[in-house]
Amino acid sequence: MPTRTDKQWTAQHVPDQSGRTAVITGANTGIGFETALVLARRGARVVLAVRDAAKGAQAKERIVQAVPGARITVQSLDLSSLASIRAAAEALRAADFRIDLLINNAGIMFAKQLQRTADGFEAQLGTNHLGHFALTGLLLDRMIDVPGSRVVTVSSMGHRQGGPMDLSDINWTTRAYSPTAAYGHSKRANLMFTYELQRRLAQGARTIAVAAHPGGADTGGSRRGTAERGPIGRALFAGLVRPLLIQGADRGAWPILRAATDPGVEGGQYYGPSGFLESTGHPKVVRSNAQSYDKAAQDRLWKISEELTKVGFPV
């Protein structure tokens, strides 16, 4: 394996993953798919935990075509439904493999109007944070005795949007709804969850919790955002902004892959691109915004999340 520095790290530096199992949410497309593809190439068994089983099957076929002999499983999972999350967790717990990596990647962004999940949560928070919180809690006891196991949760540069989170109304029941703020708060919650989980895991567990963000990755979400800019905005973005701020989904996966596999990663770290505005480039440790490091807020969000999801943690 080639040596590397922060300015050189690429997917080529992912170490051998033979004998390891990775569960990746939202792995049928975008950075989730690219992450799954690289891990399969390195020998991991990969579980594509996806909302649409048919699209998951198509993704599996694409990976097997690229990596003959790859061990790929498709698991139905709708993160907007606690019933689906519990069913998926039960199926994974009943499977004949241990879980080395849980990569909480799936997400939705910029809902145009207030939408709610099957359980009544604001859709972006419910899917991006509460869904992954519940899934992690239901699987964690299958990981904490596995040497080198990691929970990697994917956040976003968008976590800085929306001002302070109102933890007294995280589901937007009493305030005027802002899709952008709600998305930013959901991705900030991903970070607060990671930091609090690591603090709880630090008492001798073999698992660590790490976060990452893909920068300006060329994914379905980013393309939808561009499409909504209008003809002039789209032209300006494509000609001037995109080359500086957008990279392919394969490179967007690098911070996630590094957080998941680099032997030098430490619990509680946050990885993102090293380039301009953390949009593109090789992955390195980055910093999140001030509220995400507020320990009192992390603890409060954790307790609220336990109450809403009815999922406890073994730590």
C-alpha positions in Angstrom: 0.0 0.0 0.0 1.4 3.5 -0.9 2.4 5.8 1.9 0.4 8.9 2.3 0.1 12.3 3.9 -3.1 14.3 4.6 -2.6 16.0 1.2 -2.2 12.7 -0.6 -4.8 10.4 1.0 -7.1 8.7 -1.6 -9.2 5.6 -1.8 -6.1 3.8 -2.8 -4.9 4.0 0.8 -7.9 2.0 2.2 -6.3 -1.0 3.9 -7.3 -4.6 3.3 -10.8 -5.1 4.7 -11.0 -8.9 4.4 -13.0 -10.5 7.2 -14.8 -7.2 8.0 -18.5 -6.3 7.5 -19.7 -2.9 6.7 -23.3 -1.8 6.9 -23.9 1.4 4.9 -27.2 3.3 4.8 -28.2 4.9 1.5 -25.6 2.8 -0.4 -27.5 2.4 -3.7 -26.3 5.8 -5.0 -23.9 8.7 -4.6 -21.2 8.7 -2.0 -22.8 5.7 -0.2 -22.5 3.6 -3.4 -18.9 4.8 -3.9 -18.0 3.9 -0.3 -19.5 0.5 -0.7 -17.7 -0.1 -4.0 -14.3 0.7 -2.5 -14.9 -1.4 0.6 -16.0 -4.3 -1.6 -12.8 -4.0 -3.6 -10.8 -4.2 -0.4 -12.5 -7.4 0.5 -15.2 -6.4 2.9 -18.6 -7.9 3.1 -21.0 -5.0 2.5 -24.6 -4.6 3.4 -26.5 -2.0 1.3 -29.1 -0.8 3.7 -31.5 1.1 1.4 -35.1 2.3 1.3 -35.8 1.0 -2.2 -34.8 -2.7 -2.4 -35.0 -2.8 -6.2 -32.5 0.1 -6.5 -30.4 -1.7 -3.9 -30.4 -4.9 -6.1 -29.3 -2.8 -9.1 -26.5 -1.3 -7.0 -25.5 -4.8 -5.9 -25.3 -5.9 -9.5 -23.1 -2.9 -10.4 -20.7 -3.7 -7.6 -20.5 -7.4 -8.4 -19.8 -6.6 -12.1 -17.0 -4.3 -11.0 -15.7 -6.7 -8.3 -16.4 -10.3 -9.2 -16.9 -12.4 -6.1 -17.9 -9.4 -4.0 -20.0 -10.3 -1.0 -23.0 -7.9 -1.1 -26.2 -8.1 0.8 -29.3 -5.8 0.3 -31.2 -4.9 3.5 -34.5 -2.9 3.3 -34.3 0.1 5.5 -36.5 3.2 5.6 -34.9 5.6 8.1 -38.1 7.7 8.2 -39.9 4.8 10.0 -39.0 3.4 13.4 -40.9 0.2 12.5 -38.7 -0.3 9.5 -35.6 0.5 11.4 -36.5 -2.0 14.1 -37.2 -4.7 11.4 -33.9 -4.0 9.6 -31.9 -4.1 12.9 -33.6 -7.4 13.8 -32.6 -8.9 10.5 -29.0 -7.7 10.8 -28.8 -9.0 14.4 -30.0 -12.4 13.2 -27.4 -12.6 10.4 -24.4 -14.7 10.7 -21.8 -11.9 10.6 -20.4 -9.4 13.1 -20.6 -5.7 12.3 -17.2 -3.9 12.0 -18.4 -0.7 10.4 -21.7 1.1 10.6 -21.7 4.0 8.1 -24.7 6.3 8.7 -24.7 7.9 5.3 -28.3 8.2 4.0 -30.1 11.5 4.2 -32.6 13.9 2.7 -32.1 17.6 2.2 -34.0 20.8 1.6 -37.6 19.6 1.7 -39.6 22.5 0.2 -42.2 22.4 2.9 -42.6 20.9 6.3 -43.0 17.2 6.0 -43.2 14.6 8.8 -42.1 11.0 9.1 -44.4 8.1 9.8 -43.7 8.7 13.5 -44.4 12.5 13.4 -40.8 13.8 13.3 -39.8 16.7 11.1 -38.6 14.7 8.0 -35.0 15.9 7.7 -34.2 15.5 11.4 -36.2 12.3 11.6 -34.4 10.7 8.7 -30.9 12.2 9.0 -30.5 12.1 12.8 -33.2 10.3 14.6 -33.3 7.4 12.2 -29.6 6.8 12.4 -29.6 7.3 16.2 -32.2 4.5 16.5 -30.4 2.2 14.1 -27.1 2.7 15.9 -28.6 2.1 19.3 -30.2 -1.1 18.1 -27.0 -2.5 16.6 -24.3 -1.2 18.9 -24.2 -4.2 21.2 -23.2 -6.2 18.1 -20.2 -3.9 17.7 -18.8 -2.9 21.1 -16.8 -6.2 21.5 -15.5 -6.1 17.9 -11.9 -4.9 17.8 -11.5 -1.9 15.5 -15.2 -1.4 15.0 -16.4 2.1 14.1 -19.6 4.1 13.8 -19.1 6.7 11.1 -21.9 9.3 10.7 -22.0 11.5 7.6 -22.6 15.2 8.3 -22.4 18.1 5.9 -20.9 21.6 5.5 -24.5 22.6 5.8 -24.4 21.9 9.5 -23.4 25.5 9.9 -26.7 26.8 8.5 -29.7 27.8 10.4 -28.4 29.5 13.5 -28.6 27.9 17.0 -30.7 24.7 17.3 -33.8 25.2 19.4 -33.7 21.9 21.4 -37.0 22.7 22.9 -38.7 22.4 19.5 -36.4 20.2 17.3 -39.4 18.9 15.4 -40.6 22.4 14.4 -44.0 22.2 16.0 -44.2 25.8 17.2 -42.0 27.8 14.8 -42.2 29.0 11.2 -40.5 26.3 9.2 -37.2 26.9 7.4 -36.2 23.9 5.2 -32.6 25.2 5.0 -32.3 25.6 8.8 -34.0 22.3 9.4 -31.4 20.6 7.1 -28.5 22.4 8.8 -29.8 21.4 12.3 -30.2 17.7 11.2 -26.6 17.6 10.1 -25.4 19.4 13.2 -27.3 16.8 15.2 -25.2 14.1 13.4 -22.1 15.7 14.8 -23.5 16.2 18.3 -24.5 12.6 18.3 -21.0 11.5 17.2 -19.3 13.5 19.9 -21.6 12.3 22.6 -21.5 8.7 21.5 -17.7 8.8 21.6 -17.7 10.2 25.1 -19.9 7.3 26.2 -17.9 4.7 24.3 -14.6 6.0 25.7 -15.1 3.8 28.8 -13.1 0.9 27.4 -15.3 0.0 24.4 -13.5 -1.3 21.3 -15.7 0.8 19.1 -15.1 4.4 18.2 -17.5 7.0 16.8 -16.2 9.3 14.0 -17.9 11.8 11.7 -17.2 12.9 8.1 -18.5 15.1 5.4 -18.1 14.8 1.6 -17.6 18.5 0.8 -19.3 19.6 -2.4 -20.0 16.2 -3.8 -21.8 15.7 -7.1 -24.8 13.8 -5.8 -28.5 13.8 -6.4 -29.1 16.3 -3.7 -26.5 18.8 -5.0 -27.9 18.4 -8.6 -31.4 19.1 -7.4 -30.2 22.2 -5.6 -28.5 23.4 -8.8 -31.6 22.7 -10.8 -33.7 25.0 -8.6 -31.4 28.0 -9.2 -33.1 29.0 -12.5 -31.5 29.3 -16.0 -29.1 32.2 -15.2 -28.2 30.8 -11.8 -27.5 27.3 -13.2 -25.3 28.8 -16.0 -23.3 30.8 -13.5 -23.0 27.9 -11.1 -21.9 25.5 -13.8 -19.3 27.8 -15.3 -17.8 29.5 -12.3 -18.7 27.8 -9.0 -19.0 24.1 -9.8 -15.3 23.6 -10.8 -14.2 25.2 -7.5 -16.7 23.7 -5.1 -18.0 20.4 -6.6 -16.1 17.1 -6.9 -17.2 13.7 -8.0 -19.1 11.4 -5.7 -16.1 9.0 -5.8 -13.9 11.7 -4.2 -16.7 12.8 -1.9 -16.5 9.3 -0.5 -12.8 9.8 0.5 -13.5 11.4 3.9 -16.0 8.7 4.8 -13.6 6.0 3.7 -10.7 7.5 5.7 -12.9 7.9 8.8 -13.9 4.3 8.4 -10.6 2.6 7.7 -7.5 4.7 8.4 -5.6 3.1 11.3 -4.6 6.5 12.6 -8.2 7.7 13.1 -9.2 8.6 16.7 -12.7 8.6 18.2 -14.5 11.9 18.0 -12.6 13.2 15.0 -14.4 14.8 12.0 -13.0 14.4 8.5 -13.6 16.5 5.4 -11.9 17.7 2.3 -8.8 19.8 2.7 -9.4 22.2 -0.1 -11.1 25.6 -0.5 -14.0 25.9 1.9 -13.7 22.2 2.6 -15.4 21.6 -0.7 -12.9 19.5 -2.6 -9.6 17.8 -2.0 -8.0 15.1 0.1 -9.5 14.2 3.4 -8.2 15.6 6.7 -9.4 16.3 10.2 -11.6 19.4 10.2 -13.6 21.4 12.8 -17.3 21.8 13.2 -19.2 24.8 14.5 -19.3 25.9 18.1 -22.7 24.6 19.1 -21.8 21.1 17.9 -19.1 20.9 20.6 -21.4 22.1 23.4 -21.4 19.1 25.8 -24.6 20.2 27.6 -26.4 20.5 24.2 -25.1 17.1 23.1 -26.4 15.5 26.3 -29.7 17.1 26.0 -30.1 16.1 22.3 -29.2 12.6 23.3 -31.9 12.4 25.9 -34.5 13.9 23.6 -33.5 11.4 20.9 -33.8 8.5 23.3 -37.3 9.7 24.4 -38.5 10.2 20.8 -37.2 7.0 19.4 -37.7 4.8 22.5 -34.2 3.4 21.8 -31.6 3.0 24.5 -27.9 2.4 24.2 -25.7 -0.1 25.9 -23.2 2.6 26.8 
